[in-house]
Amino acid sequence: MTRLQSELHRLYLPSPSGEEPSVGLVRAAVLAIARPADWDALAKVWRGVQADLGLPAPAIAVAGAAGYQLWFSLLEPTPAAQAHAFLEALRRRYLGDVVTARVGLLLQAQPVPALLADSGNWSAFVAPDLAPVFGDEPWLDTPPNIDGQADLLQRLESIKSGDFQAALARLGAVAVSASAPSHTSNEQTSASLDPRRFLLQVMNDASVDLGLRIEAAKALLPGFKGPGQG
């Protein structure tokens, strides 16, 4: 196994142990912008997940017609529905002004790096300071250096389960508060992200950073119904 293969397995393989992965569980969640590729927009997400949510930086990829991609690595195999809810909540928070059709929420993205069959170019992971260079041509003309790709991934960390749940809770609360005032729309958004359940989970999880648990409690209190309140 090459260094690059080892890093891809470490970060994104559904079952790091090599066992048959459980159905419906994923470790990779990919957010993409294409038609056209737009690093300025996706950079808001890349910066925001670190500054606002305290999460590790995702990998940045250029993938031809698929545009720019952010590859999030989840430390523990996670239900696909939760991973999709995470991507959708990121889209709502950071990409609300981007046409929905341009944004990809991918749980089974094409591997990177790889030959792009439709063009003969290559997808590749890129460093943050080089990402803007690929705005007009989000691809490489030649195969990327394998060791260089491994070096980029080696610096990345996976999102711990407690941190993921905390981030999803906070993003869920934002998504609900930003939804349309219509009662029906609000109920549908709440059901899809189920923020109260996540908030309670985070608040009572001793493995989560205390500051995030306090934030979860603050977000929960306005809508909390105590005993005897229905």
N, C-alpha and C positions, 0 to 999 in steps of 0.2 A: 504494500500500500504506500503510495506517495505521501509526502507531507500535505499536499493539497487535499487529497482524499481523506486523510486523517482529520484535517480541520473541518471539512464539510461534514464528516460524520459526527464530530464533536458538537458542532453547532446545530445541525439541521436534520440528522438522521432520526426518523420517528422512534427508533429503539436503539439507544447508544450501545446497549449490551450485545447487539447483533441478533437478538431474538426476534421472532415474528411480531411486528408491531400490532397492537390492538386496533381493531376497526374503529374509526371515528376519532382517533387521537393524532395530534400533529405536534411538531416542534418548530415548524417554519411557518411564518405568516408574512406575506409579501404585499406591500403597498406600492402601487405604480401609477405614474402619470404619463400619458402618451397623447398623440394626436393634437398638438405636437408635444414632444418631450419638454418639460419645464422644470429645470432644477431650482429656480427661485421659489416656486410654489412648494416643491417637495422638501426644500431645505428648511421651510418652516416646521415641518414635521420632525425632521432630523434634529433640529435644535430644540424643539419643544419637548420631545419625549425625554430629553436629558435635563433641560432646565426646569421644566414644569412638573415632570413626573418622576424625576430621579432615576430613570432607566438607563441601562447601558446603550451606547450608540449602536444602531443597526448598521449592517453592511450596506454599502451603496453600490448599485450595479447599473451598467448601461446595457440595454437588451434589444437594440434594433427597433423594430416596429412597436415593441412593448415599452419603449421609452426608458425613463429612469425608474429604478426600483429601490425600495428599502427592504432589506431582508432582516426580519426580527427573529432571533433565536430564543426559544422557550426551553428552560432547563429541564422541566418535566414534561412528558407527553401530556397534552392538554386537549380537552374536548374541542372538536372542530367548531362547534357553535360558539364557544367562548372566544376562540381565536378570531373568528369572523366578526363577532361583536366588538372586539378590540379594534380591528381594522376599521370597521364602520364608525366607531366612536372617534377614532383619530381623524377620519375623513370629515366628520361633522364639525369637530373642533377646529381643525387647522385648514381644511380645504373647502369650506362652505361656499366660497366664491368661485370654485372651479366646477365646470359642467360635469355632472355625475358620470356621463358616458366616457369621460377622459380618464377616470380614476379606476384602477383595477384593485380588487381585494382578492388576493390569490392565496390559496392554501396548497395548491399543487402547481407551482410555477415551473417553467422550463428550467432545467439545470443551468447554472452559471459556474465557470465559463463554458461556452459551447459554440459550435459552428452554427450560424443562422442559415438554415437551408434555403430560405427565400431570397437571400442576398449574397451569400458567400462570405459575409463578414462574421465577426465574432462578438458574442456577449462577454462581459468581463466585470469583475469587481474593480472599483476605482477608489483612490484616496479622496477624502473630502475636499482638499484644496485643488484637486484636478477635476472634480465633478463639473464645474461650470464650463469647462473647455468643450464638453461633448454636447452642448445644447443643440447645435445644428446637425450633428452626426452622432447619435447615441450608440456608438459601436466602435469596435477596433477593426482596422483593415486586415490585420494579421493576428495569428494566435497570440494570446497574452503569455507573458513569462510565467511558468508554473510556480516557480519559487516565489516570484513577486506576489502572485495571487495568495499563496500560502502565508506569506508575511503579513498581508493585509488582514486576513482572517484570524491570524494568531493573536492579534491585538484585541480582538473582540470578546465580549463576555455574553453569556446567556442571561435571560431575564429569570430571576428566581421566582418560584411559585407565589410566595407571599407578596413580593413586589408587583407581580403581574395582577394578582387579585386586587391589590390596593389601587393600582393604576386604572384598572377596569371599573372599579367602584367610583373613582373620582371622575373618570370620563363619562360614565353612565349618568352621574348626577348632572354634569354639564349638558349632556345631550337632552335630558329631560327638561331642564330649565330653559334651554334654547329652542325647544320645540314650539310649534304653533300654539296659540292660546286655546284653540278648540279642545273641548273636554275629550272628545273621541280620539283626536290625534295624540294627546298627551298620554292617554291610557295605552294606545298602541305602542308608543315609544317606550313607556315604562315596562310594558310586557316584554318587548324584544330584548332590552338590556337588563331587566330585573335589578335595578340599582339598589333597592332596599336590602335584598338578599345579600348582595356583594358587600354593601356597607356594613351590615351586621357581621358578616364573615370576617371582614378586615378588622373591625373594631375589637373582636374577641380573639384575634390571632396573635398570640404572644411573639411569634417569629417575625412579625411585621414591625418596621421602625415605628417607635412611639409617636413621632410627629405625624406619620401617615394615619395612625390609628385615631389620633385626635382629630385630624381633618375629616376622617370618615364619620366620626361621632358628630362633628359640627354639621356635616351635610345631611346626616340622618335626622337630627333633632326636629327640624321644622315639620317633617311629615310623620314623626313617630307617634304611634298610638299606644299609650300605656294601658294597663289593666283597667277594664271597665269603660274604656273609651270606644269600644266597638272594634 
